Amino acid sequence: MAESTPRKIGRRFKGDRRFVGGKIPARMADQVHQAAELEGLTITEMIESALAMRLQHVDLTKRDNQEVLPINMAS
């Protein structure tokens, strides 16, 4: 008789995550919710995808030697 393996419970690990939030117009928020549902994504996945596409077009080396401040995660 074969032994059964326990089922994994919970969500798949997606790596280190941080909260990034902001406000957008209500109509756009409604569109984001509708588009995510239509594509079978969570809101987080939808926003992550949009940001990833936008960040492909940003050259972070053009910051004019601005000082980089550490992020304080203790708050």
C-alpha positions in Angstrom: 0.0 0.0 0.0 1.4 3.4 -1.0 1.9 6.0 1.6 0.2 9.3 1.0 2.2 12.5 1.3 0.7 15.4 3.2 -0.8 18.2 1.0 1.0 21.5 1.1 -1.2 24.2 2.7 -0.9 27.9 2.0 0.4 30.1 -0.8 3.4 29.5 -3.0 6.4 31.5 -1.7 7.1 34.5 -4.1 10.3 35.8 -2.5 10.9 38.7 -0.3 8.1 41.2 -0.5 7.5 44.8 0.7 4.3 46.8 0.8 4.1 49.7 -1.6 0.9 51.7 -1.6 -0.6 54.8 -3.2 -3.9 56.3 -4.2 -5.2 56.3 -7.7 -8.5 57.7 -9.1 -11.5 55.6 -8.2 -12.4 55.0 -11.9 -8.9 53.6 -12.5 -9.1 51.5 -9.4 -12.3 50.0 -10.7 -10.7 49.3 -14.0 -7.7 47.6 -12.3 -10.1 45.3 -10.4 -12.1 44.5 -13.5 -8.9 43.8 -15.6 -7.4 41.6 -12.9 -10.6 39.6 -12.6 -10.8 39.2 -16.4 -7.2 38.0 -16.6 -7.5 35.7 -13.5 -4.9 37.7 -11.5 -4.9 39.2 -8.0 -4.8 42.9 -7.7 -1.2 42.6 -6.4 -0.2 40.5 -9.5 -1.9 43.0 -11.8 0.0 46.0 -10.3 3.2 44.0 -10.1 3.0 43.2 -13.8 2.3 46.8 -14.8 5.2 48.1 -12.7 7.5 45.5 -14.1 6.7 46.7 -17.6 7.2 50.3 -16.7 10.5 49.7 -14.9 11.9 48.1 -18.0 12.0 51.6 -19.5 13.6 53.4 -16.6 17.4 53.8 -16.5 18.2 54.0 -12.8 21.9 54.8 -13.7 20.8 58.4 -14.7 20.3 59.6 -11.1 22.9 62.3 -11.3 24.9 60.8 -8.4 22.1 61.4 -6.0 22.7 60.1 -2.5 21.0 56.8 -1.9 19.4 56.6 1.6 18.8 53.3 3.3 15.2 52.2 3.8 14.3 52.0 7.4 12.2 48.8 7.8 11.9 49.1 11.6 8.8 51.3 11.4 
